[in-house]
Amino acid sequence: MVDTNDRRQIPLLPLRGLLVFPSMVLHLDVGRPKSVQALEQVMETDHQILLATQKEISIDDPTEEEIYHVGTLAKVKNLLKLPNGTVRIHVEGLQRARINEFVQLEEYLQVDAEMIEQEDAFLTTENQALMRNLMTMFEQYTKVSKKISAETLASARDIAEPGHFADVVAANLPLKLAQKQELLEISSVKDRLVKLIEILNNEQEVLGLEKKIGQRVKKSMEKTQKEYYLREQMKAIQKELGDKEGRSGEVTTLREKIEQSDMPDSIKEKALKELDRYEKMPANSAESSVLRNYLDWLIQLPWSFETEDQLDVIRAEEILNEDHYGLEKVKERVLEYLAVQQLTRELKGPILCLAGPPGVGKTSLARSIARSLNRKFVRISLGGVRDEAEIRGHRRTYVGAMPGRIIQGMKKSGSINPVFLLDEIDKMAHDFRGDPSAALLEVLDPEQNNTFSDHFIEEPYDLSKVMFVTTANNIGTIPGPLLDRMEIISIAGYTEEEKIQIAKNYLVPKQMKDHGLTKGMLQVKDDALQKVVRYYTREAGVRNLERQMATLCRKAAKMIVSNEKKKVILTAKTVEEMLGKPRFRYGLAEIEDQVGAATGLAYTTVGGDTLSIEVSVAPGKGKLTLTGKLGDVMKESAQAAFSYIRSRSEELNIDPAFNEKLDIHIHVPEGATPKDGPSAGITMATALVSALTGRKVKKEVGMTGEITLRGRVLPIGGLKEKSMSAHRAGLTTIIMPKDNEKDLEDVPESVRNDLTFIPVSHLDEVLKNALGE
């Protein structure tokens, strides 16, 4: 009987060679993309899915006509993604359901289905009699067939509900799929019990005939037939003995490798014990291949072999300078580590985190560190990693289990003291499969990583001699406990002078080599590099600069191959001819002093930037409007600046009632870009005072600092990055909080020499230096 009240749209999982009855609980492996997509969909909702059987097993993408229209509504109790791309689910059948129509066929199958209520489901006298009859026949069948376990029989005896009992018996009988589907489609419990009695009666007759035929054949077997049978058996035994000899040879080889390896005694003992298990295990056993794989990993992992460091500080400094221009702090930290190693000969590997915008050379710097130390280099990317097993490995109970990326990297390096780069550590995620960043806590803790535990290896592994280097664009997204274990080294970006030197010494020679050009074919002048840096790139790093150099090399190669020129000389003029009109205006400072417009300095994940803040005043009722996609903190800074100006209106020569007579609009251009943070406080206050008094803001002045209601200027972060952006934008004066004076030593000397820094502690000082007469 179809329950029209319980009708719903639900994802469908087609089954091949399998049918699930209500109340059945089983594991399924799912590999088809549409089926996996359907499972991901139900895991986000109510975990319920419709299971229906295909008519043909061989069809990979079944249509409506190729799927039976009566199936079982099931609940997905658990879902596990396996390394080979398949998904293992634990499902429980709930209720019969009929498919009315297919709603979706593209991404995954979704159907409109109605639940089927069981008829005659009550324990009537007739049903009770049918159940007893069926139970007796089921017991007899079990004794004869030997295909059904005693536990299954015992559990069937305990079932009192007729419909459930019929489904359990049907599920455990070795029937064809068509017969099982026929039983699934019978909604009447009484009819189902009768049908099962007929099937069992027929099966018993067939079993009886098979037994008689077997006995007759056995009696009629003659002596020659017996001898043939025995000879065949002997051949099989000899074949097995031959395999045993093959396994024995393999075991001997593995034993020699284990004895010769550099494993600690405790690990060696465990490996030999597992090898004994492997020797006694049947060759076709599933666990045999897993155990063999495990032994291979134990043998191939480096346990005590380490490369010898070249503890020459002067040579290391030469290598670092050869590979990278600038980046003095990072180089100094590596040389300090080398110097201490030279004195002590033993030091736990540091955990360095190179943080900075894209394109500043974080990953290539880690490679140079390995070269300067004469160590092996291993890199793994953590961007988008969601599964904890990626770090800690899978337990060996799973099919296709393998170690985590850390152990894989150690095997690849072949030594216990490589430079190990964990790239993009700020881009890890977490979901129901675990939190990989939490699994990294043990890896990156110098006090714990000498006994790192991988789920696959199961034995403690020493990572204390590894020099871990991590990279991140934004340390704000790294969890606090993980960040606490790392030594942060910020790489802010490069000045114009540094970019020109990097292009001259590194990028141009590299691109010329990649494009088959020699010095006799292409010559690049310094003014050409300066023009590319100023007018064709605007970034903290040099990645886009390298792309522009590659473009120039391609165009030069084309000219030479087409005999247009024999030698190309790049100057500021020819750069514009080859790259087109300038993409950026060098120097974003205002062209002239303006009323109500001030330049602020901002810090973003891709370096520093300038921020123009504009204020317009119009007659009105005192309405304050804020636009430009501002965050809550930035809006509060504007409110604080507004309140301060109201409290000091007389000293600033502003009409005390301006908030009742004028509407004020504060706008930060580039409205599509989200902006937040407190450091624009003094910039907003200056622009407001300028708009209300008519005094112009000096065009060459940039400013940064948080403001309080009493006009105090509080310190901010990222002064180095902000100073570099001001220098890039053509500003000459920076107003900054007095408490940030200590950060001036981080600003590159070339930038410090070109800019005038004015430390202030109160807004009055800001206005004095920022506003004209």
For each residue, the residues with C-beta under 8 A, 3 or more apart:
1: 116 117 118 119 187
2: 98 114 115 116 117
3: 6 7 114 115 116 117
4: 7 114
5:
6: 3 114 115
7: 3 4 100 112 113 114 115
8: 112 113
9: 103 110 111 112 113
10: 48 49 50 73 110 111 113
11: 38 39 41 42 49 50 108 109 110
12: 38 49 50 52 67 71 99 102 108 109 110 111
13: 30 35 38 39 49 50 51 52 109
14: 35 52 53 54 62 67 109
15: 18 19 20 28 51 52 53 54
16: 53 54 57
17: 57 177
18: 15 28 53
19: 15 53 177 180 181 184
20: 15 24 26 51 71 72 74 91 93
21: 24 72 93 167 168 170 171 180 183 184
22: 72 93 94 95 96 163 164 167
23: 92 93 164 167 168
24: 20 21 72 92 93 167 171
25: 77 90 91 92 93
26: 20 90 91
27: 88 89 90 91
28: 15 18 88 89 91
29: 82 86 87 88
30: 13 35 36 39 86 87 88 89
31: 35 36 85 86 87
32: 35 36 60 61
33: 36 37
34: 37 38 61 107 108 109
35: 13 14 30 31 32 38 39 87 108
36: 30 31 32 33 39 40 87
37: 33 34 40 41 107 108
38: 11 12 13 34 35 41 42 49 108 109 110
39: 11 13 30 35 36 42 43 49 76 79 87 89
40: 36 37 43 44
41: 11 37 38 44 45 108
42: 11 38 39 45 46 47 48 49 76
43: 39 40 47 76 79 432
44: 40 41
45: 41 42 48
46: 42
47: 42 43 75 76 77
48: 10 42 45 73 74 75 76 94
49: 10 11 12 13 38 39 42 73 74 75 76 91
50: 10 11 12 13 71 72 73 74 97 99 111 113
51: 13 15 20 71 72 73 74 91 93
52: 12 13 14 15 67 68 69 70 71 72 99
53: 14 15 16 18 19 67 68 71 177 181
54: 14 15 16 57 59 62 66 67 68
55: 62 66 67 68
56: 59 62 66
57: 16 17 54
58:
59: 54 56 62 66
60: 32
61: 32 34
62: 14 54 55 56 59 66 67
63: 66 67 105
64: 67 102
65:
66: 54 55 56 59 62 63
67: 12 14 52 53 54 55 62 63 64 99
68: 52 53 54 55 71 181
69: 52 98 99
70: 52 96 97 98 99 116 181 184 185
71: 12 20 50 51 52 53 68 96 97 99 113 184
72: 20 21 22 24 50 51 52 93 94 95 96 97 184
73: 10 48 49 50 51 93 94 95 96 97 113 115
74: 20 48 49 50 51 91 92 93 94
75: 47 48 49 91 92 94
76: 39 42 43 47 48 49 79 89 90 91
77: 25 47 89 90 91 92
78: 89 90
79: 39 43 76 87 88 89 90
80: 87 88 89 398
81: 86 87 88 387 433
82: 29 85 86 87 88 398 399 400
83: 394 400 401 402
84: 400
85: 31 82
86: 29 30 31 81 82
87: 29 30 31 35 36 39 79 80 81 82
88: 27 28 29 30 79 80 81 82
89: 27 28 30 39 76 77 78 79 80
90: 25 26 27 76 77 78 79
91: 20 25 26 27 28 49 51 74 75 76 77
92: 23 24 25 74 75 77
93: 20 21 22 23 24 25 51 72 73 74
94: 22 48 72 73 74 75
95: 22 72 73 115 116
96: 22 70 71 72 73 115 116 118 184 187
97: 50 70 71 72 73 113 114 115 116
98: 2 69 70 113 114 116
99: 12 50 52 67 69 70 71 102 111 112 113
100: 7 111 112 113 114
101: 111 112
102: 12 64 99 105 109 110 111 112
103: 9 110 111 112
104: 107 108 109 110
105: 63 102 109
106:
107: 34 37 104
108: 11 12 34 35 37 38 41 104
109: 11 12 13 14 34 38 102 104 105
110: 9 10 11 12 38 102 103 104
111: 9 10 12 50 99 100 101 102 103
112: 7 8 9 99 100 101 102 103
113: 7 8 9 10 50 71 73 97 98 99 100
114: 2 3 4 6 7 97 98 100
115: 2 3 6 7 73 95 96 97
116: 1 2 3 70 95 96 97 98 187
117: 1 2 3 187
118: 1 96 121 163 187 188 189
119: 1 187 188 189 190
120: 124 127 162 188 189 190 191
121: 118 161 162 163 189
122: 127 162
123: 127 128 160 161 162
124: 120 127 128
125: 128 129
126: 129 130 190
127: 120 122 123 124 130 131 162 189 190 193
128: 123 124 125 131 132 162
129: 125 126 132 133
130: 126 127 133 134 162 190 193 194 197
131: 127 128 134 135 162 165 193
132: 128 129 135 136
133: 129 130 136 137 197
134: 130 131 137 138 165 166 169 193 196 197 200
135: 131 132 138 139 156 157 165
136: 132 133 139 140
137: 133 134 140 141 197 200 201 204
138: 134 135 141 142 153 156 169 200
139: 135 136 142 143 153
140: 136 137 143 144 204
141: 137 138 144 145 148 173 200 203 204 207
142: 138 139 145 146 147 148 153
143: 139 140 146
144: 140 141 204 207 208 211
145: 141 142 148 174 203 207
146: 142 143
147: 142 174
148: 141 142 145 152 153 172
149: 152 153
150: 153 154
151: 154 155
152: 148 149 155 156 172
153: 138 139 142 148 149 150 156 157
154: 150 151 157 158
155: 151 152 158 159 168
156: 135 138 152 153 159 165 168 169 172
157: 135 153 154
158: 154 155
159: 155 156 164 165 168
160: 123 165
161: 121 123 164 165
162: 120 121 122 123 127 128 130 131 165 166 189 190 193
163: 22 118 121 166 167 189 192
164: 22 23 159 161 167 168
165: 131 134 135 156 159 160 161 162 168 169
166: 134 162 163 169 170 183 189 192 193 196
167: 21 22 23 24 163 164 170 171
168: 21 23 155 156 159 164 165 171 172
169: 134 138 156 165 166 172 173 196
170: 21 166 167 173 175 180 183 184 192 196
171: 21 24 167 168
172: 148 152 156 168 169
173: 141 169 170 196 199 200 203
174: 145 147
175: 170 179 180 183 199
176: 179 180
177: 17 19 53 180 181
178: 181 182
179: 175 176 182 183 199
180: 19 21 170 175 176 177 183 184
181: 19 53 68 70 177 178 184 185
182: 178 179 185 186 195
183: 21 166 170 175 179 180 186 192 195 196
184: 19 21 70 71 72 96 170 180 181
185: 70 181 182
186: 182 183 191 192 195
187: 1 96 116 117 118 119
188: 118 119 120 191 192
189: 118 119 120 121 127 162 163 166 192 193
190: 119 120 126 127 130 162 193 194
191: 120 186 188 194 195
192: 163 166 170 183 186 188 189 195 196
193: 127 130 131 134 162 166 189 190 196 197
194: 130 190 191 197 198
195: 182 183 186 191 192 198 199
196: 134 166 169 170 173 183 192 193 199 200
197: 130 133 134 137 193 194 200 201
198: 194 195 201 202
199: 173 175 179 195 196 202 203
200: 134 137 138 141 173 196 197 203 204
201: 137 197 198 204 205
202: 198 199 205 206
203: 141 145 173 199 200 206 207
204: 137 140 141 144 200 201 207 208
205: 201 202 208 209
206: 202 203 209 210
207: 141 144 145 203 204 210 211
208: 144 204 205 211 212
209: 205 206 212 213
210: 206 207 213 214
211: 144 207 208 214 215
212: 208 209 215 216
213: 209 210 216 217
214: 210 211 217 218
215: 211 212 218 219
216: 212 213 219 220
217: 213 214 220 221
218: 214 215 221
219: 215 216
220: 216 217
221: 217 218 225 226 229
222: 225 226
223: 226 227
224: 227 228
225: 221 222 228 229
226: 221 222 223 229 230
227: 223 224 230 231
228: 224 225 231 232
229: 221 225 226 232 233
230: 226 227 233 234
231: 227 228 234 235
232: 228 229 235 236
233: 229 230 236 237
234: 230 231 237 238
235: 231 232 238 239
236: 232 233 239 240
237: 233 234 240 241
238: 234 235 241 242
239: 235 236 242 243
240: 236 237 243 244
241: 237 238 244 245
242: 238 239 245 246
243: 239 240 246 247 283
244: 240 241 247 248
245: 241 242 248 249
246: 242 243 249 250
247: 243 244 250 251 279 283
248: 244 245 251 252 279
249: 245 246 252 253
250: 246 247 253 254
251: 247 248 254 255 275 278 279
252: 248 249 255 256
253: 249 250 256 257
254: 250 251 257 258 275 278 295 299
255: 251 252 258 259 272 275
256: 252 253 259 260
257: 253 254 260 261 299
258: 254 255 261 263 268 271 272 275 295 298 299
259: 255 256 268
260: 256 257
261: 257 258 268 298 299 303
262: 302 303 304 305
263: 258 267 268 271 298 303
264: 267 268 303 304
265: 268 269
266: 269 270 459
267: 263 264 270 271 298 303 459
268: 258 259 261 263 264 265 271 272
269: 265 266 272 273
270: 266 267 273 274 298 459
271: 258 263 267 268 274 275 295 298 299
272: 255 258 268 269 275 276
273: 269 270 276 277
274: 270 271 277 278 291 294 295
275: 251 254 255 258 271 272 278 279 295
276: 272 273 279 280
277: 273 274 280 281 291
278: 251 254 274 275 281 288 291 292 295
279: 247 248 251 275 276
280: 276 277
281: 277 278 285 287 288 291
282: 285 288
283: 243 247 288
284: 288
285: 281 282 288
286: 289 290 399
287: 281 290 291
288: 278 281 282 283 284 285 291 292
289: 286 292 293
290: 286 287 293 294 396 399 401
291: 274 277 278 281 287 288 294 295
292: 278 288 289 295 296
293: 289 290 296 297 402
294: 274 290 291 297 298 396 456
295: 254 258 271 274 275 278 291 292 298 299
296: 292 293 299 300
297: 293 294 300 301 403 407 411 456 457
298: 258 261 263 267 270 271 294 295 301 457
299: 254 257 258 261 271 295 296
300: 296 297 411
301: 297 298 407 410 411 457 461
302: 262 305 306 410 411 413 414 415 416
303: 261 262 263 264 267 416 462
304: 262 264 416
305: 262 302 414 415 416
306: 302 415 416 417 465
307: 374 375 376 415 417 418
308: 374
309: 338 341 373 374 375 417
310: 315 316 373 374
311: 338 341 342
312: 315 316 338
313: 316 317 335 338 339 342
314: 317 318
315: 310 312 318 319 372
316: 310 312 313 319 320 334 335 338 372 373
317: 313 314 320 321 331 335 372
318: 314 315 321 322
319: 315 316 322 323 368 371 372
320: 316 317 323 324 331 334 335 368 369 372
321: 317 318 324 325 331
322: 318 319
323: 319 320 364 365 367 368 371
324: 320 321 327 331 361 364 365 368
325: 321 498 501 502 505 506
326: 494 498 502
327: 324 330 331 361 365 491
328: 331 332
329: 332 333 489 490
330: 327 333 334 352 354 365 489 491
331: 317 320 321 324 327 328 334 335
332: 328 329 335 336
333: 329 330 336 337 350 352 487 489
334: 316 320 330 331 337 338 369 372 373
335: 313 316 317 320 331 332 338 339
336: 332 333 339 340
337: 333 334 340 341 347 350 467
338: 309 311 312 313 316 334 335 341 342 372 373
339: 313 335 336 342 343
340: 336 337 343 344 347
341: 309 311 337 338 344 345 346 347
342: 311 313 338 339 345
343: 339 340
344: 340 341 347
345: 341 342
346: 341
347: 337 340 341 344
348: 446 464 465
349: 417 446 463 464 465 466 467 468
350: 333 337 446 467 468 487
351: 444 446 468 470 485 486 487
352: 330 333 467 468 469 470 486 487 489
353: 425 469 470 471 472 475 483 486 487 488 489
354: 330 362 365 366 469 470 471 472 489 491
355: 471 472 473 474 475 488 489 490 491
356: 360 362 473 490 491 492 493 540 541 607
357: 360 473 491 492 493 539 540 541 605 606 607
358: 473 540 541 543 606
359: 539 540 541 542 543 544
360: 356 357 491 492 493 494 540 541 542
361: 324 327 364 365 491 541 542
362: 354 356 365 366 471 491
363: 366 367 379 421 423 471
364: 323 324 361 367 368
365: 323 324 327 330 354 361 362 368 369 491
366: 354 362 363 369 370 377 379 419 421 469 471
367: 323 363 364 370 371 377 379 421
368: 319 320 323 324 364 365 371 372
369: 320 334 365 366 372 373 419 467 469
370: 366 367 373 375 376 377 418 419
371: 319 323 367 368 374 377
372: 315 316 317 319 320 334 338 368 369
373: 309 310 316 334 338 369 370 419 467
374: 307 308 309 310 371
375: 307 309 370 415 417 418 419 467
376: 307 370 413 414 415 418 419
377: 366 367 370 371 413 418 419 421
378: 409 410 412 413 418 419 420 421
379: 363 366 367 421 423
380: 405 406 408 409 420 421 422 423
381: 423 424
382: 385 422 423 424 425 427 428 436
383: 423 424 427 428
384: 427 428 429
385: 382 390 391 428 429 436
386: 390 428 429 430 431 433 436
387: 81 390 433 434 436
388: 391 392 433 434 435 436 438 439
389: 392 393 394 404 433 434 455
390: 385 386 387 404 405 436
391: 385 388 404 405 406 436 439 440 443
392: 388 389 404 439 453 454 455
393: 389 401 402 403 404 407 454 455 456 457
394: 83 389 398 400 401 402 455 456
395: 398 401 455 456
396: 290 294 401 456 458
397: 401
398: 80 82 394 395 401
399: 82 286 290
400: 82 83 84 394
401: 83 290 393 394 395 396 397 398 456
402: 83 293 393 394 408 456
403: 297 393 406 407 408 411 454 456 457
404: 389 390 391 392 393 407 408 439 454 455 456
405: 380 390 391 408 409
406: 380 391 403 409 410 420 443 452 454 463
407: 297 301 393 403 404 410 411 454 456 457 461
408: 380 402 403 404 405 411 412
409: 378 380 405 406 412 413 418 420
410: 301 302 378 406 407 413 416 418 461 463 466
411: 297 300 301 302 403 407 408 414
412: 378 408 409
413: 302 376 377 378 409 410 418 420
414: 302 305 376 411
415: 302 305 306 307 375 376 418
416: 302 303 304 305 306 410 462 465 466
417: 306 307 309 349 375 465 466 467
418: 307 370 375 376 377 378 409 410 413 415 466 467
419: 366 369 370 373 375 376 377 378 466 467 469
420: 378 380 406 409 413 466 467 468 469
421: 363 366 367 377 378 379 380 469 470 471
422: 380 382 425 440 468 469 470 471
423: 363 379 380 381 382 383 470 471
424: 381 382 383 427 428 471 472 473
425: 353 382 422 428 440 470 471 472 478 482
426: 472 473 474 475 477 478
427: 382 383 384 424 473 477
428: 382 383 384 385 386 424 425 436 437 440
429: 384 385 386
430: 386 433 434 435 436 437 438
431: 386
432: 43
433: 81 386 387 388 389 430
434: 387 388 389 430 438 439
435: 388 430 438 439
436: 382 385 386 387 388 390 391 428 430 439 440
437: 428 430 440 441 478 479 482
438: 388 430 434 435 441 479
439: 388 391 392 404 434 435 436 442 443
440: 391 422 425 428 436 437 443 444 482
441: 437 438 444 445 481 482 485
442: 439 445 448 449 452 453
443: 391 406 439 440 449 452 463 468
444: 351 440 441 449 468 470 482 485 486
445: 441 442 448 449 485
446: 348 349 350 351 449 464 485
447:
448: 442 445 451 452
449: 442 443 444 445 446 452 462 463 464 466
450: 460 462 463 464
451: 448 460 461 462
452: 406 442 443 448 449 460 461 462 463
453: 392 442 457 458 460 461
454: 392 393 403 404 406 407 457 458 461
455: 389 392 393 394 395 404 458
456: 294 297 393 394 395 396 401 402 403 404 407
457: 297 298 301 393 403 407 453 454 461
458: 396 453 454 455
459: 266 267 270
460: 450 451 452 453
461: 301 407 410 451 452 453 454 457
462: 303 416 449 450 451 452 465
463: 349 406 410 443 449 450 452 466
464: 348 349 446 449 450
465: 306 348 349 416 417 462
466: 349 410 416 417 418 419 420 449 463
467: 337 349 350 352 369 373 375 417 418 419 420
468: 349 350 351 352 420 422 443 444
469: 352 353 354 366 369 419 420 421 422
470: 351 352 353 354 421 422 423 425 444 486
471: 353 354 355 362 363 366 421 422 423 424 425
472: 353 354 355 424 425 426 475 477 478
473: 355 356 357 358 424 426 427 605 606
474: 355 426 477 605
475: 353 355 426 472 478 483 488
476:
477: 426 427 472 474
478: 425 426 437 472 475 482 483
479: 437 438 482 483
480: 483 484
481: 441 484 485
482: 425 437 440 441 444 478 479 485 486
483: 353 475 478 479 480 486 488
484: 480 481
485: 351 441 444 445 446 481 482
486: 351 352 353 444 470 482 483
487: 333 350 351 352 353
488: 353 355 475 483
489: 329 330 333 352 353 354 355
490: 329 355 356 720
491: 327 330 354 355 356 357 360 361 362 365
492: 356 357 360 540 607 608 720 721 724 746
493: 356 357 360 539 540 541 607 608 721 724
494: 326 360 498 499 502 540 541 542
495: 498 499 724 727 748 750 751
496: 499 500 530 533 534 727 728
497: 500 501 750
498: 325 326 494 495 501 502 748 750
499: 494 495 496 502 503 533 537 542 545
500: 496 497 503 504 526 529 530 533
501: 325 497 498 504 505
502: 325 326 494 498 499 505 506 507 542 545
503: 499 500 506 507 508 529 532 533 542 545 549
504: 500 501 507 508 524 526 529
505: 325 501 502 509
506: 325 502 503 509 510
507: 502 503 504 510 511 542 545 546 549
508: 503 504 511 512 524 529 549
509: 505 506 512 513
510: 506 507 513 514 546
511: 507 508 514 515 546 549 550 552 553
512: 508 509 515 517 518 519 522 553
513: 509 510 516 517
514: 510 511 550 553
515: 511 512 550 553 554 556 557
516: 513 557
517: 512 513 521 522 553 556 557 560
518: 512 521 522
519: 512 522 523
520: 567
521: 517 518 556 560 566 567 568
522: 512 517 518 519 553 556 567 568 569 570
523: 519 567 568 569 570
524: 504 508 528 529 552 570
525: 528 529 569 570 571 572
526: 500 504 529 530
527: 530 531 571 572
528: 524 525 531 532 570 571 572 574 575
529: 500 503 504 508 524 525 526 532 533
530: 496 500 526 527 533 534 572
531: 527 528 534 535 536 572 575 576
532: 503 528 529 535 536 537 545 548 549 552 575 579
533: 496 499 500 503 529 530 536 537 545
534: 496 530 531 584 586
535: 531 532 582 583 584 585 586
536: 531 532 533 548 575 579 582 583 584
537: 499 532 533 544 545 548 584
538: 584 728
539: 357 359 493 542 543 544 545 606 607
540: 356 357 358 359 360 492 493 494 606 607 608 721 724
541: 356 357 358 359 360 361 493 494 544 607
542: 359 360 361 494 499 502 503 507 539 545 546
543: 358 359 539 546 547
544: 359 537 539 541 547 548
545: 499 502 503 507 532 533 537 539 542 548 549
546: 507 510 511 542 543 549 550
547: 543 544 550 551
548: 532 536 537 544 545 551 552 579
549: 503 507 508 511 532 545 546 552 553
550: 511 514 515 546 547 553 554
551: 547 548 554 555 578 579
552: 511 524 532 548 549 555 556 570 575 578 579
553: 511 512 514 515 517 522 549 550 556 557
554: 515 550 551 557 558
555: 551 552 558 559 578
556: 515 517 521 522 552 553 559 560 568 570
557: 515 516 517 553 554 560 561
558: 554 555 561 562 564
559: 555 556 562 564 565 568
560: 517 521 556 557 563 564 565 566 567 568
561: 557 558
562: 558 559
563: 560 566
564: 558 559 560
565: 559 560 568
566: 521 560 563
567: 520 521 522 523 560
568: 521 522 523 556 559 560 565 574
569: 522 523 525 574
570: 522 523 524 525 528 552 556 574 575 578
571: 525 527 528 574 575
572: 525 527 528 530 531 575 576
573: 576 577
574: 528 568 569 570 571 577 578
575: 528 531 532 536 552 570 571 572 578 579
576: 531 572 573 579 580 581 582
577: 573 574
578: 551 552 555 570 574 575
579: 532 536 548 551 552 575 576
580: 576 583
581: 576
582: 535 536 576 585 586
583: 535 536 580
584: 534 535 536 537 538
585: 535 582 588
586: 534 535 582 730
587: 729 730
588: 585 610 729 730
589: 599 699 700 702 729 730 731
590: 593 594 597 599 612 699
591: 699
592: 699
593: 590 696 697 698 699 772
594: 590 597 696 697 699
595: 690 691 694 695 696 697
596: 614 615 616 617 687 690 691 697
597: 590 594 612 613 614 615 687 690 697
598: 612 613 683 684 686 687 690 697 701 703 770
599: 589 590 610 611 612 613 683 697 701 702 703 729 731
600: 610 611 612 613 679 680 683 684 702 703 704
601: 608 609 610 611 679 702 703 704 722 723 725 726 734
602: 608 609 610 611 675 677 679 680 704 722 725
603: 607 608 609 677 679 717 718 721 722
604: 607 608 609
605: 357 473 474
606: 357 358 473 539 540
607: 356 357 492 493 539 540 541 603 604 721 724 725
608: 492 493 540 601 602 603 604 718 720 721 722 723 724 725 726
609: 601 602 603 604 725
610: 588 599 600 601 602 702 725 726 729 731
611: 599 600 601 602 668 675 680 683
612: 590 597 598 599 600 668 669
613: 597 598 599 600 666 667 668 680 683 684 687
614: 596 597 666 667 668 669 687
615: 596 597 664 665 666 667 684 687 688 690 691
616: 596 664 665 667 691
617: 596 662 663 664 665 691 692
618: 662 663 665
619: 661 662 663
620: 623 661 662 663
621: 660 661 663
622: 658 659 660 661 662 663
623: 620 663 664
624: 638 639 642 663 664 666
625: 663 664 665 666
626: 630 635 638 666 667
627: 630 665 666 667 668 671
628: 667 668 669 670 671 675
629: 668 671 672 673 674 675
630: 626 627 634 635 638 668 675 676
631: 634 635 674 675 676 677
632: 635 636 676
633: 636 637 676 677 678
634: 630 631 637 638 668 675 676 677 678 680
635: 626 630 631 632 638 639
636: 632 633 639 640 678
637: 633 634 640 641 678 680 681 684 706 707
638: 624 626 630 634 635 641 642 666 684
639: 624 635 636 642 643
640: 636 637 643 644 681 707 708 709
641: 637 638 644 645 681 682 684 685 688 707
642: 624 638 639 645 646 659 664 688
643: 639 640 646 647 709
644: 640 641 647 648 685 707 708 709 710 711 763
645: 641 642 648 649 652 654 685 688 689 692
646: 642 643 649 656 658 659
647: 643 644 709
648: 644 645 651 652 711
649: 645 646 652 654 655 656 658
650: 653 654 656
651: 648
652: 645 648 649 689 692 693 767
653: 650 693
654: 645 649 650 658 689 692 693
655: 649 658 661
656: 646 649 650
657: 660 661
658: 622 646 649 654 655 661 662 692
659: 622 642 646 662
660: 621 622 657
661: 619 620 621 622 655 657 658
662: 617 618 619 620 622 658 659 692
663: 617 618 619 620 621 622 623 624 625
664: 615 616 617 623 624 625 642 688 691
665: 615 616 617 618 625 627
666: 613 614 615 624 625 626 627 638 684 687 688
667: 613 614 615 616 626 627 628 671
668: 611 612 613 614 627 628 629 630 634 671 675 680
669: 612 614 628
670: 628 673
671: 627 628 629 667 668
672: 629
673: 629 670
674: 629 631
675: 602 611 628 629 630 631 634 668 680
676: 630 631 632 633 634
677: 602 603 631 633 634 680
678: 633 634 636 637 681 706 714 716
679: 600 601 602 603 704 705 706 716 717
680: 600 602 611 613 634 637 668 675 677 683 684 704
681: 637 640 641 678 684 685 705 706 707 713
682: 641 685 686 703 704 705 706 707 713 735 760 763 766
683: 598 599 600 611 613 680 686 687 703 704
684: 598 600 613 615 637 638 641 666 680 681 687 688 707
685: 641 644 645 681 682 688 689 707 763 766
686: 598 682 683 689 690 697 703 766 767 770 771
687: 596 597 598 613 614 615 666 683 684 690 691 697
688: 615 641 642 645 664 666 684 685 691 692
689: 645 652 654 685 686 692 693 695 767 771
690: 595 596 597 598 615 686 687 693 694 695 696 697 771
691: 595 596 615 616 617 664 687 688
692: 617 645 652 654 658 662 688 689
693: 652 653 654 689 690 771
694: 595 690
695: 595 689 690 771 772 773
696: 593 594 595 690 771 772
697: 593 594 595 596 597 598 599 686 687 690 701 770 771 772
698: 593 701 733 770 771 772
699: 589 590 591 592 593 594
700: 589 731 732 733
701: 598 599 697 698 731 733 734 735 769 770
702: 589 599 600 601 610 722 726 729 731 733 734 735
703: 598 599 600 601 682 683 686 734 735 736 766 770
704: 600 601 602 679 680 682 683 716 719 722 734 735 736 737
705: 679 681 682 713 714 715 716 735 736 737 760 766
706: 637 678 679 681 682 713 714 715 716 737
707: 637 640 641 644 681 682 684 685 711 712 713 714 763
708: 640 644 711 712 714
709: 640 643 644 647
710: 644
711: 644 648 707 708 762 763 764
712: 707 708 761 762 763
713: 681 682 705 706 707 737 738 760 761 762 763 765 766
714: 678 705 706 707 708 737 739
715: 705 706 737 739 740
716: 678 679 704 705 706 719 722 736 737 740
717: 603 679
718: 603 608 721 722
719: 704 716 722 723 736 740 743 744 746 747
720: 490 492 608 723 724 743 746 747 748
721: 492 493 540 603 607 608 718 724 725
722: 601 602 603 608 702 704 716 718 719 725 726 734
723: 601 608 719 720 726 727 734 747 751 752 755 757
724: 492 493 495 540 607 608 720 721 727 728 747 748 751
725: 601 602 607 608 609 610 721 722 728 729
726: 601 608 610 702 722 723 729 731 734 755
727: 495 496 723 724 731 751 754 755
728: 496 538 724 725
729: 587 588 589 599 610 702 725 726
730: 586 587 588 589
731: 589 599 610 700 701 702 726 727 734 755
732: 700 754 755 756
733: 698 700 701 702 755 756 757 758 769
734: 601 701 702 703 704 722 723 726 731 755 756 757 758
735: 682 701 702 703 704 705 758 760 766 769 770
736: 703 704 705 716 719 740 741 757 758 759 760
737: 704 705 706 713 714 715 716 740 759 760 761
738: 713 741 759 760 761
739: 714 715 742 761
740: 715 716 719 736 737 743 744 759
741: 736 738 744 759
742: 739 745
743: 719 720 740 746 747
744: 719 740 741 747 752 757
745: 742
746: 492 719 720 743
747: 719 720 723 724 743 744 751 752
748: 495 498 720 724 751 752
749: 752 753
750: 495 497 498 753 754
751: 495 723 724 727 747 748 754 755
752: 723 744 747 748 749 755 757
753: 749 750
754: 727 732 750 751
755: 723 726 727 731 732 733 734 751 752
756: 732 733 734
757: 723 733 734 736 744 752
758: 733 734 735 736 765 769
759: 736 737 738 740 741
760: 682 705 713 735 736 737 738 763 765 766 769
761: 712 713 737 738 739 765
762: 711 712 713 765 766
763: 644 682 685 707 711 712 713 760 766 767
764: 711 767 768
765: 713 758 760 761 762 768 769
766: 682 685 686 703 705 713 735 760 762 763 769 770
767: 652 686 689 763 764 770 771
768: 764 765 771
769: 701 733 735 758 760 765 766
770: 598 686 697 698 701 703 735 766 767
771: 686 689 690 693 695 696 697 698 767 768
772: 593 695 696 697 698
773: 695
